[in-house]
Amino acid sequence: QVQLVESGGGLVQAGGSLRLSCAASGRTFSSYDMGWFRQAPGNEREFVAALSWSGGNTYYADSLKDRFAISRDNAKNTVFLQMNSLKPEDTAVYYCAARNKYTMGSHSYWHHYSYWGQGTQVTVSS
């Protein structure tokens, strides 16, 4: 089992950048694929990015891949989401999620993830 805690959210002006972090507990962090999702009020949970357990494969929402970058540091049990050129429509609660590396199926499906953080608010002002 793994527990996830996100940090790094906040208020930023349009065009700015933020780096989200997700710290995982436990000693088996490298056994998990990691993902970032977001949810704005009134909207469904939306896939942002994911990363395989080794960091060798990355997956992005098509609309975000030019501005967002996911990475991980297995030695520090942490996954990151670098967000650049932020837009007001990026405003949402951002969630970190983990799934066992043997899980089959698309990395973009939120229901394939077993563990979730509490979320961190990102607000982009125009």
N, CA, C and O atoms as a GROMACS GRO file, in nm:
protein
  504
    1GLN      N    1   0.084  -0.118   0.000
    1GLN     CA    2   0.000   0.000   0.000
    1GLN      C    3   0.089   0.125   0.000
    1GLN      O    4   0.202   0.121   0.048
    2VAL      N    5   0.036   0.234  -0.054
    2VAL     CA    6   0.112   0.357  -0.063
    2VAL      C    7   0.021   0.474  -0.030
    2VAL      O    8  -0.096   0.475  -0.067
    3GLN      N    9   0.075   0.571   0.040
    3GLN     CA   10   0.003   0.694   0.070
    3GLN      C   11   0.069   0.808  -0.006
    3GLN      O   12   0.191   0.815  -0.017
    4LEU      N   13  -0.015   0.897  -0.059
    4LEU     CA   14   0.033   1.003  -0.147
    4LEU      C   15  -0.005   1.139  -0.090
    4LEU      O   16  -0.117   1.158  -0.043
    5VAL      N   17   0.089   1.232  -0.095
    5VAL     CA   18   0.064   1.368  -0.048
    5VAL      C   19   0.115   1.466  -0.152
    5VAL      O   20   0.234   1.472  -0.181
    6GLU      N   21   0.023   1.544  -0.209
    6GLU     CA   22   0.060   1.644  -0.308
    6GLU      C   23   0.096   1.776  -0.243
    6GLU      O   24   0.051   1.807  -0.132
    7SER      N   25   0.177   1.854  -0.312
    7SER     CA   26   0.212   1.988  -0.269
    7SER      C   27   0.252   2.069  -0.391
    7SER      O   28   0.273   2.014  -0.500
    8GLY      N   29   0.262   2.200  -0.372
    8GLY     CA   30   0.310   2.286  -0.479
    8GLY      C   31   0.203   2.365  -0.551
    8GLY      O   32   0.234   2.448  -0.637
    9GLY      N   33   0.077   2.341  -0.517
    9GLY     CA   34  -0.028   2.418  -0.580
    9GLY      C   35  -0.030   2.561  -0.528
    9GLY      O   36   0.042   2.596  -0.435
   10GLY      N   37  -0.114   2.643  -0.589
   10GLY     CA   38  -0.124   2.781  -0.547
   10GLY      C   39  -0.188   2.867  -0.653
   10GLY      O   40  -0.248   2.818  -0.749
   11LEU      N   41  -0.175   2.997  -0.634
   11LEU     CA   42  -0.229   3.095  -0.726
   11LEU      C   43  -0.116   3.149  -0.814
   11LEU      O   44  -0.011   3.191  -0.765
   12VAL      N   45  -0.139   3.148  -0.944
   12VAL     CA   46  -0.038   3.196  -1.038
   12VAL      C   47  -0.109   3.272  -1.150
   12VAL      O   48  -0.223   3.241  -1.185
   13GLN      N   49  -0.040   3.368  -1.206
   13GLN     CA   50  -0.096   3.442  -1.319
   13GLN      C   51  -0.084   3.361  -1.448
   13GLN      O   52   0.005   3.277  -1.462
   14ALA      N   53  -0.173   3.389  -1.539
   14ALA     CA   54  -0.166   3.323  -1.669
   14ALA      C   55  -0.028   3.345  -1.731
   14ALA      O   56   0.028   3.454  -1.726
   15GLY      N   57   0.026   3.239  -1.789
   15GLY     CA   58   0.159   3.243  -1.846
   15GLY      C   59   0.268   3.198  -1.751
   15GLY      O   60   0.382   3.175  -1.792
   16GLY      N   61   0.234   3.185  -1.625
   16GLY     CA   62   0.331   3.144  -1.525
   16GLY      C   63   0.348   2.993  -1.519
   16GLY      O   64   0.290   2.918  -1.599
   17SER      N   65   0.429   2.950  -1.424
   17SER     CA   66   0.461   2.809  -1.408
   17SER      C   67   0.443   2.765  -1.263
   17SER      O   68   0.453   2.845  -1.170
   18LEU      N   69   0.416   2.638  -1.248
   18LEU     CA   70   0.412   2.575  -1.116
   18LEU      C   71   0.471   2.435  -1.128
   18LEU      O   72   0.465   2.373  -1.234
   19ARG      N   73   0.529   2.388  -1.019
   19ARG     CA   74   0.577   2.252  -1.014
   19ARG      C   75   0.510   2.181  -0.897
   19ARG      O   76   0.531   2.216  -0.781
   20LEU      N   77   0.430   2.084  -0.930
   20LEU     CA   78   0.364   2.004  -0.827
   20LEU      C   79   0.452   1.886  -0.789
   20LEU      O   80   0.523   1.830  -0.872
   21SER      N   81   0.445   1.851  -0.663
   21SER     CA   82   0.516   1.734  -0.613
   21SER      C   83   0.417   1.639  -0.547
   21SER      O   84   0.314   1.681  -0.494
   22CYS      N   85   0.450   1.512  -0.552
   22CYS     CA   86   0.368   1.410  -0.487
   22CYS      C   87   0.464   1.316  -0.415
   22CYS      O   88   0.539   1.241  -0.478
   23ALA      N   89   0.460   1.321  -0.285
   23ALA     CA   90   0.546   1.236  -0.203
   23ALA      C   91   0.472   1.109  -0.164
   23ALA      O   92   0.358   1.114  -0.118
   24ALA      N   93   0.537   0.997  -0.184
   24ALA     CA   94   0.476   0.867  -0.155
   24ALA      C   95   0.543   0.801  -0.036
   24ALA      O   96   0.665   0.808  -0.019
   25SER      N   97   0.462   0.739   0.047
   25SER     CA   98   0.516   0.664   0.160
   25SER      C   99   0.544   0.521   0.116
   25SER      O  100   0.503   0.479   0.008
   26GLY      N  101   0.614   0.448   0.199
   26GLY     CA  102   0.640   0.309   0.169
   26GLY      C  103   0.770   0.290   0.094
   26GLY      O  104   0.829   0.385   0.042
   27ARG      N  105   0.814   0.166   0.088
   27ARG     CA  106   0.942   0.135   0.027
   27ARG      C  107   0.930   0.074  -0.111
   27ARG      O  108   1.029   0.030  -0.169
   28THR      N  109   0.807   0.070  -0.165
   28THR     CA  110   0.787   0.005  -0.294
   28THR      C  111   0.740   0.104  -0.400
   28THR      O  112   0.668   0.068  -0.493
   29PHE      N  113   0.780   0.227  -0.385
   29PHE     CA  114   0.737   0.332  -0.479
   29PHE      C  115   0.768   0.293  -0.622
   29PHE      O  116   0.690   0.321  -0.713
   30SER      N  117   0.881   0.229  -0.643
   30SER     CA  118   0.921   0.192  -0.779
   30SER      C  119   0.836   0.080  -0.838
   30SER      O  120   0.855   0.043  -0.954
   31SER      N  121   0.743   0.027  -0.760
   31SER     CA  122   0.653  -0.077  -0.811
   31SER      C  123   0.526  -0.018  -0.872
   31SER      O  124   0.439  -0.091  -0.918
   32TYR      N  125   0.516   0.114  -0.871
   32TYR     CA  126   0.393   0.179  -0.913
   32TYR      C  127   0.414   0.270  -1.033
   32TYR      O  128   0.510   0.347  -1.040
   33ASP      N  129   0.320   0.259  -1.126
   33ASP     CA  130   0.304   0.364  -1.226
   33ASP      C  131   0.236   0.481  -1.156
   33ASP      O  132   0.152   0.461  -1.067
   34MET      N  133   0.270   0.603  -1.195
   34MET     CA  134   0.215   0.721  -1.130
   34MET      C  135   0.142   0.808  -1.232
   34MET      O  136   0.181   0.818  -1.348
   35GLY      N  137   0.037   0.872  -1.185
   35GLY     CA  138  -0.039   0.959  -1.273
   35GLY      C  139  -0.082   1.086  -1.204
   35GLY      O  140  -0.088   1.094  -1.081
   36TRP      N  141  -0.110   1.187  -1.285
   36TRP     CA  142  -0.171   1.312  -1.239
   36TRP      C  143  -0.305   1.330  -1.310
   36TRP      O  144  -0.317   1.311  -1.432
   37PHE      N  145  -0.404   1.366  -1.232
   37PHE     CA  146  -0.536   1.396  -1.284
   37PHE      C  147  -0.578   1.530  -1.227
   37PHE      O  148  -0.519   1.579  -1.131
   38ARG      N  149  -0.679   1.590  -1.285
   38ARG     CA  150  -0.730   1.715  -1.233
   38ARG      C  151  -0.881   1.717  -1.244
   38ARG      O  152  -0.941   1.648  -1.326
   39GLN      N  153  -0.941   1.798  -1.159
   39GLN     CA  154  -1.086   1.810  -1.161
   39GLN      C  155  -1.124   1.953  -1.125
   39GLN      O  156  -1.089   2.003  -1.018
   40ALA      N  157  -1.194   2.016  -1.216
   40ALA     CA  158  -1.247   2.151  -1.194
   40ALA      C  159  -1.392   2.138  -1.147
   40ALA      O  160  -1.458   2.038  -1.176
   41PRO      N  161  -1.442   2.238  -1.075
   41PRO     CA  162  -1.581   2.231  -1.027
   41PRO      C  163  -1.679   2.208  -1.140
   41PRO      O  164  -1.676   2.277  -1.242
   42GLY      N  165  -1.766   2.111  -1.121
   42GLY     CA  166  -1.866   2.080  -1.220
   42GLY      C  167  -1.818   1.995  -1.335
   42GLY      O  168  -1.896   1.958  -1.423
   43ASN      N  169  -1.689   1.962  -1.334
   43ASN     CA  170  -1.632   1.882  -1.443
   43ASN      C  171  -1.595   1.743  -1.393
   43ASN      O  172  -1.580   1.720  -1.273
   44GLU      N  173  -1.581   1.652  -1.486
   44GLU     CA  174  -1.533   1.518  -1.452
   44GLU      C  175  -1.382   1.520  -1.430
   44GLU      O  176  -1.311   1.612  -1.472
   45ARG      N  177  -1.335   1.416  -1.361
   45ARG     CA  178  -1.192   1.402  -1.342
   45ARG      C  179  -1.124   1.382  -1.477
   45ARG      O  180  -1.171   1.304  -1.560
   46GLU      N  181  -1.016   1.452  -1.498
   46GLU     CA  182  -0.950   1.456  -1.628
   46GLU      C  183  -0.806   1.410  -1.616
   46GLU      O  184  -0.733   1.449  -1.526
   47PHE      N  185  -0.767   1.325  -1.710
   47PHE     CA  186  -0.628   1.278  -1.713
   47PHE      C  187  -0.535   1.391  -1.756
   47PHE      O  188  -0.566   1.467  -1.847
   48VAL      N  189  -0.422   1.400  -1.688
   48VAL     CA  190  -0.321   1.499  -1.722
   48VAL      C  191  -0.196   1.432  -1.779
   48VAL      O  192  -0.155   1.458  -1.892
   49ALA      N  193  -0.136   1.344  -1.698
   49ALA     CA  194  -0.012   1.279  -1.740
   49ALA      C  195   0.012   1.155  -1.654
   49ALA      O  196  -0.042   1.143  -1.545
   50ALA      N  197   0.094   1.065  -1.706
   50ALA     CA  198   0.130   0.945  -1.631
   50ALA      C  199   0.272   0.903  -1.667
   50ALA      O  200   0.327   0.944  -1.769
   51LEU      N  201   0.327   0.821  -1.579
   51LEU     CA  202   0.466   0.781  -1.593
   51LEU      C  203   0.479   0.638  -1.546
   51LEU      O  204   0.427   0.602  -1.441
   52SER      N  205   0.549   0.556  -1.623
   52SER     CA  206   0.567   0.416  -1.583
   52SER      C  207   0.657   0.406  -1.461
   52SER      O  208   0.725   0.502  -1.424
   53TRP      N  209   0.657   0.289  -1.400
   53TRP     CA  210   0.730   0.268  -1.275
   53TRP      C  211   0.879   0.299  -1.288
   53TRP      O  212   0.941   0.344  -1.192
   54SER      N  213   0.935   0.276  -1.406
   54SER     CA  214   1.078   0.300  -1.426
   54SER      C  215   1.106   0.442  -1.474
   54SER      O  216   1.221   0.487  -1.475
   55GLY      N  217   1.001   0.511  -1.513
   55GLY     CA  218   1.020   0.643  -1.572
   55GLY      C  219   1.048   0.637  -1.722
   55GLY      O  220   1.070   0.740  -1.786
   56GLY      N  221   1.047   0.518  -1.776
   56GLY     CA  222   1.084   0.504  -1.916
   56GLY      C  223   0.974   0.538  -2.014
   56GLY      O  224   1.001   0.566  -2.131
   57ASN      N  225   0.852   0.537  -1.968
   57ASN     CA  226   0.738   0.568  -2.056
   57ASN      C  227   0.653   0.678  -1.995
   57ASN      O  228   0.618   0.673  -1.877
   58THR      N  229   0.621   0.776  -2.075
   58THR     CA  230   0.537   0.885  -2.030
   58THR      C  231   0.413   0.893  -2.118
   58THR      O  232   0.414   0.854  -2.235
   59TYR      N  233   0.307   0.943  -2.060
   59TYR     CA  234   0.179   0.954  -2.128
   59TYR      C  235   0.119   1.091  -2.092
   59TYR      O  236   0.123   1.133  -1.977
   60TYR      N  237   0.063   1.158  -2.192
   60TYR     CA  238   0.007   1.290  -2.170
   60TYR      C  239  -0.127   1.304  -2.237
   60TYR      O  240  -0.155   1.241  -2.340
   61ALA      N  241  -0.211   1.387  -2.178
   61ALA     CA  242  -0.329   1.433  -2.249
   61ALA      C  243  -0.281   1.514  -2.368
   61ALA      O  244  -0.192   1.598  -2.356
   62ASP      N  245  -0.339   1.489  -2.482
   62ASP     CA  246  -0.292   1.554  -2.604
   62ASP      C  247  -0.289   1.706  -2.592
   62ASP      O  248  -0.198   1.771  -2.644
   63SER      N  249  -0.386   1.761  -2.524
   63SER     CA  250  -0.396   1.906  -2.516
   63SER      C  251  -0.295   1.967  -2.420
   63SER      O  252  -0.279   2.089  -2.416
   64LEU      N  253  -0.225   1.883  -2.342
   64LEU     CA  254  -0.135   1.936  -2.239
   64LEU      C  255   0.012   1.902  -2.262
   64LEU      O  256   0.098   1.957  -2.195
   65LYS      N  257   0.040   1.814  -2.354
   65LYS     CA  258   0.176   1.760  -2.366
   65LYS      C  259   0.280   1.864  -2.403
   65LYS      O  260   0.398   1.844  -2.377
   66ASP      N  261   0.238   1.974  -2.462
   66ASP     CA  262   0.336   2.076  -2.498
   66ASP      C  263   0.370   2.169  -2.383
   66ASP      O  264   0.466   2.246  -2.391
   67ARG      N  265   0.292   2.164  -2.275
   67ARG     CA  266   0.312   2.258  -2.164
   67ARG      C  267   0.345   2.189  -2.033
   67ARG      O  268   0.406   2.250  -1.944
   68PHE      N  269   0.307   2.064  -2.019
   68PHE     CA  270   0.326   1.991  -1.893
   68PHE      C  271   0.431   1.882  -1.909
   68PHE      O  272   0.448   1.826  -2.018
   69ALA      N  273   0.501   1.852  -1.800
   69ALA     CA  274   0.600   1.745  -1.802
   69ALA      C  275   0.597   1.669  -1.670
   69ALA      O  276   0.600   1.729  -1.563
   70ILE      N  277   0.591   1.539  -1.679
   70ILE     CA  278   0.589   1.453  -1.560
   70ILE      C  279   0.725   1.387  -1.545
   70ILE      O  280   0.789   1.351  -1.644
   71SER      N  281   0.768   1.371  -1.422
   71SER     CA  282   0.895   1.305  -1.394
   71SER      C  283   0.886   1.241  -1.256
   71SER      O  284   0.793   1.268  -1.179
   72ARG      N  285   0.983   1.158  -1.225
   72ARG     CA  286   0.984   1.094  -1.093
   72ARG      C  287   1.127   1.075  -1.046
   72ARG      O  288   1.220   1.064  -1.125
   73ASP      N  289   1.139   1.070  -0.916
   73ASP     CA  290   1.266   1.040  -0.852
   73ASP      C  291   1.240   0.924  -0.757
   73ASP      O  292   1.193   0.944  -0.646
   74ASN      N  293   1.271   0.804  -0.801
   74ASN     CA  294   1.240   0.687  -0.719
   74ASN      C  295   1.322   0.683  -0.591
   74ASN      O  296   1.280   0.624  -0.491
   75ALA      N  297   1.438   0.744  -0.592
   75ALA     CA  298   1.520   0.748  -0.471
   75ALA      C  299   1.456   0.834  -0.363
   75ALA      O  300   1.478   0.812  -0.244
   76LYS      N  301   1.375   0.931  -0.406
   76LYS     CA  302   1.309   1.020  -0.312
   76LYS      C  303   1.159   0.993  -0.300
   76LYS      O  304   1.087   1.066  -0.234
   77ASN      N  305   1.114   0.885  -0.366
   77ASN     CA  306   0.970   0.849  -0.360
   77ASN      C  307   0.881   0.966  -0.398
   77ASN      O  308   0.780   0.993  -0.332
   78THR      N  309   0.917   1.036  -0.504
   78THR     CA  310   0.843   1.156  -0.542
   78THR      C  311   0.820   1.160  -0.692
   78THR      O  312   0.906   1.122  -0.772
   79VAL      N  313   0.702   1.206  -0.729
   79VAL     CA  314   0.670   1.230  -0.869
   79VAL      C  315   0.637   1.379  -0.882
   79VAL      O  316   0.580   1.440  -0.791
   80PHE      N  317   0.673   1.436  -0.996
   80PHE     CA  318   0.659   1.579  -1.018
   80PHE      C  319   0.572   1.605  -1.142
   80PHE      O  320   0.562   1.522  -1.232
   81LEU      N  321   0.510   1.721  -1.141
   81LEU     CA  322   0.441   1.770  -1.259
   81LEU      C  323   0.481   1.914  -1.280
   81LEU      O  324   0.442   2.003  -1.204
   82GLN      N  325   0.560   1.938  -1.383
   82GLN     CA  326   0.600   2.073  -1.420
   82GLN      C  327   0.496   2.129  -1.515
   82GLN      O  328   0.468   2.071  -1.620
   83MET      N  329   0.440   2.242  -1.478
   83MET     CA  330   0.334   2.304  -1.559
   83MET      C  331   0.380   2.442  -1.603
   83MET      O  332   0.408   2.529  -1.520
   84ASN      N  333   0.388   2.462  -1.732
   84ASN     CA  334   0.434   2.588  -1.789
   84ASN      C  335   0.323   2.654  -1.871
   84ASN      O  336   0.225   2.590  -1.910
   85SER      N  337   0.341   2.783  -1.895
   85SER     CA  338   0.245   2.860  -1.976
   85SER      C  339   0.102   2.833  -1.931
   85SER      O  340   0.014   2.802  -2.011
   86LEU      N  341   0.081   2.846  -1.803
   86LEU     CA  342  -0.049   2.812  -1.746
   86LEU      C  343  -0.158   2.905  -1.796
   86LEU      O  344  -0.136   3.024  -1.821
   87LYS      N  345  -0.277   2.848  -1.809
   87LYS     CA  346  -0.394   2.920  -1.858
   87LYS      C  347  -0.504   2.913  -1.753
   87LYS      O  348  -0.505   2.822  -1.670
   88PRO      N  349  -0.596   3.009  -1.755
   88PRO     CA  350  -0.707   3.003  -1.658
   88PRO      C  351  -0.783   2.870  -1.661
   88PRO      O  352  -0.833   2.825  -1.558
   89GLU      N  353  -0.792   2.808  -1.777
   89GLU     CA  354  -0.863   2.681  -1.786
   89GLU      C  355  -0.788   2.564  -1.723
   89GLU      O  356  -0.841   2.454  -1.713
   90ASP      N  357  -0.664   2.589  -1.679
   90ASP     CA  358  -0.590   2.486  -1.605
   90ASP      C  359  -0.630   2.486  -1.457
   90ASP      O  360  -0.587   2.398  -1.381
   91THR      N  361  -0.709   2.581  -1.416
   91THR     CA  362  -0.754   2.588  -1.278
   91THR      C  363  -0.833   2.463  -1.240
   91THR      O  364  -0.931   2.428  -1.305
   92ALA      N  365  -0.788   2.397  -1.134
   92ALA     CA  366  -0.850   2.271  -1.091
   92ALA      C  367  -0.780   2.223  -0.965
   92ALA      O  368  -0.677   2.277  -0.924
   93VAL      N  369  -0.837   2.121  -0.906
   93VAL     CA  370  -0.765   2.045  -0.803
   93VAL      C  371  -0.688   1.936  -0.875
   93VAL      O  372  -0.744   1.860  -0.955
   94TYR      N  373  -0.562   1.928  -0.846
   94TYR     CA  374  -0.475   1.830  -0.911
   94TYR      C  375  -0.447   1.716  -0.813
   94TYR      O  376  -0.409   1.736  -0.698
   95TYR      N  377  -0.467   1.594  -0.864
   95TYR     CA  378  -0.452   1.474  -0.783
   95TYR      C  379  -0.339   1.387  -0.837
   95TYR      O  380  -0.323   1.369  -0.958
   96CYS      N  381  -0.264   1.335  -0.745
   96CYS     CA  382  -0.164   1.234  -0.775
   96CYS      C  383  -0.225   1.096  -0.751
   96CYS      O  384  -0.304   1.078  -0.658
   97ALA      N  385  -0.190   1.000  -0.834
   97ALA     CA  386  -0.246   0.866  -0.821
   97ALA      C  387  -0.140   0.762  -0.853
   97ALA      O  388  -0.044   0.788  -0.926
   98ALA      N  389  -0.159   0.642  -0.796
   98ALA     CA  390  -0.065   0.532  -0.818
   98ALA      C  391  -0.140   0.406  -0.855
   98ALA      O  392  -0.250   0.380  -0.806
   99ARG      N  393  -0.080   0.328  -0.943
   99ARG     CA  394  -0.134   0.197  -0.977
   99ARG      C  395  -0.019   0.098  -0.984
   99ARG      O  396   0.092   0.135  -1.022
  100ASN      N  397  -0.046  -0.024  -0.949
  100ASN     CA  398   0.057  -0.127  -0.955
  100ASN      C  399   0.111  -0.138  -1.097
  100ASN      O  400   0.035  -0.129  -1.194
  101LYS      N  401   0.239  -0.159  -1.111
  101LYS     CA  402   0.302  -0.159  -1.243
  101LYS      C  403   0.253  -0.271  -1.332
  101LYS      O  404   0.274  -0.267  -1.454
  102TYR      N  405   0.187  -0.373  -1.274
  102TYR     CA  406   0.136  -0.484  -1.356
  102TYR      C  407  -0.007  -0.460  -1.402
  102TYR      O  408  -0.066  -0.544  -1.471
  103THR      N  409  -0.062  -0.345  -1.365
  103THR     CA  410  -0.199  -0.314  -1.408
  103THR      C  411  -0.204  -0.298  -1.558
  103THR      O  412  -0.122  -0.228  -1.618
  104MET      N  413  -0.301  -0.363  -1.618
  104MET     CA  414  -0.319  -0.353  -1.763
  104MET      C  415  -0.416  -0.241  -1.795
  104MET      O  416  -0.494  -0.199  -1.710
  105GLY      N  417  -0.410  -0.194  -1.918
  105GLY     CA  418  -0.504  -0.093  -1.961
  105GLY      C  419  -0.443   0.046  -1.965
  105GLY      O  420  -0.331   0.069  -1.918
  106SER      N  421  -0.519   0.135  -2.021
  106SER     CA  422  -0.470   0.270  -2.044
  106SER      C  423  -0.432   0.341  -1.914
  106SER      O  424  -0.498   0.326  -1.812
  107HIS      N  425  -0.324   0.417  -1.922
  107HIS     CA  426  -0.282   0.497  -1.807
  107HIS      C  427  -0.371   0.618  -1.786
  107HIS      O  428  -0.363   0.685  -1.683
  108SER      N  429  -0.456   0.647  -1.883
  108SER     CA  430  -0.539   0.766  -1.874
  108SER      C  431  -0.674   0.741  -1.806
  108SER      O  432  -0.752   0.835  -1.788
  109TYR      N  433  -0.702   0.618  -1.768
  109TYR     CA  434  -0.830   0.586  -1.704
  109TYR      C  435  -0.817   0.597  -1.553
  109TYR      O  436  -0.741   0.520  -1.494
  110TRP      N  437  -0.884   0.687  -1.490
  110TRP     CA  438  -0.864   0.710  -1.348
  110TRP      C  439  -0.899   0.588  -1.264
  110TRP      O  440  -0.842   0.568  -1.157
  111HIS      N  441  -0.994   0.506  -1.313
  111HIS     CA  442  -1.035   0.392  -1.233
  111HIS      C  443  -0.933   0.278  -1.236
  111HIS      O  444  -0.954   0.176  -1.171
  112HIS      N  445  -0.826   0.294  -1.309
  112HIS     CA  446  -0.716   0.196  -1.307
  112HIS      C  447  -0.617   0.224  -1.194
  112HIS      O  448  -0.522   0.149  -1.174
  113TYR      N  449  -0.639   0.331  -1.121
  113TYR     CA  450  -0.548   0.369  -1.015
  113TYR      C  451  -0.608   0.334  -0.879
  113TYR      O  452  -0.726   0.360  -0.854
  114SER      N  453  -0.528   0.277  -0.794
  114SER     CA  454  -0.577   0.229  -0.666
  114SER      C  455  -0.558   0.329  -0.552
  114SER      O  456  -0.632   0.326  -0.454
  115TYR      N  457  -0.460   0.416  -0.565
  115TYR     CA  458  -0.425   0.505  -0.455
  115TYR      C  459  -0.426   0.650  -0.504
  115TYR      O  460  -0.382   0.682  -0.614
  116TRP      N  461  -0.479   0.736  -0.416
  116TRP     CA  462  -0.496   0.877  -0.451
  116TRP      C  463  -0.452   0.967  -0.338
  116TRP      O  464  -0.467   0.933  -0.220
  117GLY      N  465  -0.396   1.082  -0.375
  117GLY     CA  466  -0.368   1.184  -0.278
  117GLY      C  467  -0.491   1.268  -0.250
  117GLY      O  468  -0.598   1.245  -0.307
  118GLN      N  469  -0.475   1.365  -0.163
  118GLN     CA  470  -0.588   1.449  -0.123
  118GLN      C  471  -0.612   1.564  -0.220
  118GLN      O  472  -0.716   1.630  -0.215
  119GLY      N  473  -0.516   1.588  -0.306
  119GLY     CA  474  -0.529   1.693  -0.407
  119GLY      C  475  -0.467   1.824  -0.363
  119GLY      O  476  -0.456   1.853  -0.244
  120THR      N  477  -0.426   1.902  -0.461
  120THR     CA  478  -0.373   2.035  -0.436
  120THR      C  479  -0.436   2.132  -0.536
  120THR      O  480  -0.446   2.102  -0.655
  121GLN      N  481  -0.478   2.246  -0.486
  121GLN     CA  482  -0.551   2.343  -0.568
  121GLN      C  483  -0.453   2.425  -0.652
  121GLN      O  484  -0.353   2.477  -0.601
  122VAL      N  485  -0.483   2.434  -0.780
  122VAL     CA  486  -0.410   2.523  -0.870
  122VAL      C  487  -0.510   2.623  -0.926
  122VAL      O  488  -0.612   2.585  -0.984
  123THR      N  489  -0.480   2.750  -0.908
  123THR     CA  490  -0.566   2.856  -0.959
  123THR      C  491  -0.484   2.948  -1.047
  123THR      O  492  -0.382   3.002  -1.005
  124VAL      N  493  -0.529   2.965  -1.170
  124VAL     CA  494  -0.460   3.050  -1.266
  124VAL      C  495  -0.548   3.170  -1.295
  124VAL      O  496  -0.660   3.157  -1.343
  125SER      N  497  -0.496   3.287  -1.264
  125SER     CA  498  -0.572   3.410  -1.286
  125SER      C  499  -0.541   3.470  -1.422
  125SER      O  500  -0.429   3.458  -1.473
  126SER      N  501  -0.640   3.534  -1.479
  126SER     CA  502  -0.621   3.593  -1.612
  126SER      C  503  -0.568   3.734  -1.604
  126SER      O  504  -0.546   3.799  -1.706
   0.00000   0.00000   0.00000
